[in-house]
Amino acid sequence: MADVLPLVEARLRTALGEPDARAAVTFLGTDRIEVLRFQQDDLVRYATLGMSAQPMSDPTAMIADSVKGPRAELVLSVRAGIADTDKVLRPLAVLAASPQVEGVIIAPGASLDVGEPLWPGAPFTSVLVAEPGGLVEDLELDAPADPVHFLPLLPMTPNEAAWKRVHGAQALQERWLTNGTDLRDPARKSVPLE
């Protein structure tokens, strides 16, 4: 099978334009993960590149399939100029490496926690994985490989993450919608959870 990453990067460039910065992180025993930064008007978008090189595999499977299985990259969008969000590169790379490191499958509705603020002073230590297909269209690959999904990440405060564990991802997203929460505001407060 052809190398997936050039196709993934081409899809990101088509959807988001030319990246104005990129950083690479390598963790012991994993493939290299890059994070590309795209500036679009008042938004900054960060997209991982490298997570989709191999399909995510079920940690209980005896043998990992090198072709079939879900593939994804992560995309985070925040408002520019409010916080030092460029420090999110390493936490994003950590999240993108987690399928290789921890053998997890990242899918919509999942919570991912980095255990520290996503950037200096951030009120968020975790993200909610949202449904793909809005900002960056799925990238179809030759059969039998699964398509690459571009999963949006929605930052969550610790209170929101705890509430989501009890009530579910859908309930939290409805709470955000009902309250008109600007999920791209890097300094936003927690949504009312009473």
ZAVONU-564173 format. One line per field, with one value per residue (C-alpha): residue number from 1; residue in one letter; x, z, y. Coordinates in steps of 0.25 Angstrom, whole numbers. Layout:
<donus>
seke	[NUM, ...]
marlum	[A, ...]
X	[X, ...]
Z	[Z, ...]
Y	[Y, ...]
</donus>
This chain:
<donus>
seke	[1, 2, 3, 4, 5, 6, 7, 8, 9, 10, 11, 12, 13, 14, 15, 16, 17, 18, 19, 20, 21, 22, 23, 24, 25, 26, 27, 28, 29, 30, 31, 32, 33, 34, 35, 36, 37, 38, 39, 40, 41, 42, 43, 44, 45, 46, 47, 48, 49, 50, 51, 52, 53, 54, 55, 56, 57, 58, 59, 60, 61, 62, 63, 64, 65, 66, 67, 68, 69, 70, 71, 72, 73, 74, 75, 76, 77, 78, 79, 80, 81, 82, 83, 84, 85, 86, 87, 88, 89, 90, 91, 92, 93, 94, 95, 96, 97, 98, 99, 100, 101, 102, 103, 104, 105, 106, 107, 108, 109, 110, 111, 112, 113, 114, 115, 116, 117, 118, 119, 120, 121, 122, 123, 124, 125, 126, 127, 128, 129, 130, 131, 132, 133, 134, 135, 136, 137, 138, 139, 140, 141, 142, 143, 144, 145, 146, 147, 148, 149, 150, 151, 152, 153, 154, 155, 156, 157, 158, 159, 160, 161, 162, 163, 164, 165, 166, 167, 168, 169, 170, 171, 172, 173, 174, 175, 176, 177, 178, 179, 180, 181, 182, 183, 184, 185, 186, 187, 188, 189, 190, 191, 192, 193, 194]
marlum	[M, A, D, V, L, P, L, V, E, A, R, L, R, T, A, L, G, E, P, D, A, R, A, A, V, T, F, L, G, T, D, R, I, E, V, L, R, F, Q, Q, D, D, L, V, R, Y, A, T, L, G, M, S, A, Q, P, M, S, D, P, T, A, M, I, A, D, S, V, K, G, P, R, A, E, L, V, L, S, V, R, A, G, I, A, D, T, D, K, V, L, R, P, L, A, V, L, A, A, S, P, Q, V, E, G, V, I, I, A, P, G, A, S, L, D, V, G, E, P, L, W, P, G, A, P, F, T, S, V, L, V, A, E, P, G, G, L, V, E, D, L, E, L, D, A, P, A, D, P, V, H, F, L, P, L, L, P, M, T, P, N, E, A, A, W, K, R, V, H, G, A, Q, A, L, Q, E, R, W, L, T, N, G, T, D, L, R, D, P, A, R, K, S, V, P, L, E]
X	[0, 5, 10, -3, 3, 6, -9, -13, -4, -10, -24, -21, -15, -27, -36, -28, -18, -3, 3, 11, 18, 21, 27, 31, 31, 36, 34, 42, 36, 27, 26, 29, 17, 16, 7, 4, -1, -11, -15, -28, -33, -35, -34, -22, -24, -14, -14, -6, 1, 6, -5, -12, 1, -4, -18, -22, -24, -32, -23, -29, -26, -15, -9, -10, -15, -5, -16, -30, -35, -39, -29, -30, -23, -27, -31, -32, -37, -35, -37, -23, -17, -24, -14, -1, -7, 5, 10, -1, 8, 14, 1, -6, 6, 4, -10, -7, 3, -6, -12, 3, 7, -5, -12, -25, -35, -39, -53, -64, -69, -56, -49, -34, -27, -12, -12, -7, -12, -12, -4, 1, -11, -21, -34, -34, -26, -34, -42, -55, -53, -64, -70, -62, -66, -69, -56, -47, -54, -50, -39, -43, -32, -31, -38, -37, -32, -42, -43, -35, -44, -40, -46, -48, -44, -53, -45, -52, -50, -48, -62, -68, -59, -65, -79, -77, -73, -86, -96, -89, -83, -96, -101, -89, -90, -105, -101, -90, -100, -111, -102, -96, -82, -71, -63, -51, -49, -36, -39, -54, -60, -67, -81, -92, -94, -105]
Z	[0, -3, 8, 14, 20, 7, 3, 17, 17, 3, 8, 20, 10, 2, 13, 22, 13, 14, 28, 34, 44, 47, 58, 59, 72, 73, 85, 89, 81, 72, 58, 57, 59, 53, 57, 46, 49, 40, 42, 36, 39, 54, 56, 58, 54, 58, 51, 54, 43, 46, 54, 41, 36, 43, 46, 60, 65, 76, 88, 91, 77, 76, 63, 59, 44, 36, 26, 32, 44, 47, 43, 48, 50, 61, 58, 68, 65, 74, 73, 71, 79, 92, 98, 95, 89, 80, 93, 90, 79, 89, 96, 82, 78, 91, 88, 74, 78, 88, 79, 77, 91, 99, 88, 89, 77, 77, 72, 73, 88, 94, 105, 104, 116, 115, 131, 130, 123, 108, 107, 118, 127, 119, 127, 119, 122, 113, 100, 94, 81, 72, 59, 46, 33, 35, 34, 26, 18, 20, 12, 4, 3, -7, -2, 8, 16, 24, 21, 29, 38, 43, 57, 63, 77, 87, 99, 112, 126, 137, 142, 128, 127, 140, 136, 122, 129, 136, 126, 113, 101, 94, 107, 109, 94, 96, 108, 101, 89, 99, 106, 93, 97, 88, 88, 80, 91, 98, 111, 112, 125, 128, 123, 135, 139, 149]
Y	[0, 14, 23, 29, 42, 50, 48, 52, 65, 68, 67, 76, 86, 86, 88, 98, 104, 104, 102, 113, 104, 90, 82, 68, 59, 45, 36, 24, 12, 20, 26, 41, 50, 64, 75, 85, 99, 107, 121, 125, 139, 139, 124, 115, 101, 90, 76, 64, 57, 43, 36, 30, 24, 11, 7, 7, -7, -14, -16, -29, -34, -45, -39, -25, -23, -14, -10, -11, -3, 11, 22, 37, 50, 60, 75, 86, 100, 112, 127, 133, 144, 141, 130, 124, 112, 109, 101, 91, 84, 74, 70, 68, 59, 51, 49, 45, 35, 28, 18, 13, 15, 10, 2, 10, 13, 28, 30, 41, 42, 38, 47, 49, 55, 60, 62, 76, 89, 88, 101, 110, 115, 107, 104, 90, 77, 68, 68, 62, 55, 60, 54, 55, 61, 75, 83, 73, 62, 48, 42, 30, 20, 8, -5, -12, 0, 8, 23, 34, 42, 56, 56, 70, 72, 80, 85, 81, 87, 77, 79, 77, 64, 59, 63, 56, 43, 43, 48, 45, 52, 55, 62, 71, 75, 79, 86, 94, 97, 101, 111, 117, 112, 117, 104, 111, 121, 117, 124, 121, 117, 104, 103, 103, 89, 90]
</donus>
